[in-house]
Each structure stands twice: as structure tokens, then as C-alpha cells.
Amino acid sequence: MFTVKPVSNSRQEILIEAVQGLGETLVSGQVRGDRYVVGQRWGRN
């Protein structure tokens, strides 16, 4: 999970990449994970 979206450098979005099982296959580039981009709320009005 990245708390800052790496490509756009946006602090308003969180990028989550997920795979079934251990994350090593994602990190090593053996598989492509499911990608979720989630808007981030800071609790400010």
C-alpha cells in the first residue's frame, strides 16, 4: 500500500495493490496484482 500515489504524487489518493497469498510474487514482478485507488479523507471539514 502506498499512502501517496507514486505516479501522480497525489496525497489525496491511496494506491493498494493486492495478490492472493504472499506479497513476494507481487514485489518480484512474477504476477500483477489487483489495483485499487481509494480517495483519502483527512477528517477536516
C-alpha positions in Angstrom: 0.0 0.0 0.0 1.3 3.4 -0.9 0.0 6.4 1.1 1.0 8.7 -1.7 0.1 7.6 -5.3 3.5 7.0 -6.9 2.8 8.1 -10.4 0.9 11.4 -9.8 2.4 12.1 -6.3 -1.1 12.7 -5.1 -1.7 12.7 -1.3 -5.4 12.6 -1.9 -5.4 9.0 -3.1 -4.1 5.8 -1.6 -2.9 3.1 -4.0 -3.4 -0.6 -2.9 -2.1 -3.5 -4.9 -3.1 -6.9 -3.7 -2.5 -10.6 -4.5 -3.6 -13.8 -3.0 -1.0 -15.4 -0.8 2.3 -13.9 0.0 3.2 -10.4 -1.4 6.6 -11.6 -2.6 5.2 -12.6 -6.0 3.9 -9.0 -6.5 7.2 -7.4 -5.3 9.3 -9.6 -7.5 7.2 -8.9 -10.6 6.1 -12.5 -11.1 2.4 -11.6 -11.0 0.3 -8.4 -11.5 -1.9 -7.6 -8.5 -5.4 -6.2 -8.3 -5.1 -2.4 -8.1 -7.4 -0.2 -6.0 -7.2 3.5 -5.9 -9.0 4.9 -2.8 -9.8 8.6 -2.1 -8.3 9.7 1.2 -10.2 11.7 3.8 -8.2 13.6 6.4 -11.1 14.3 8.8 -11.1 18.0 8.1 -14.3 20.0 7.3 
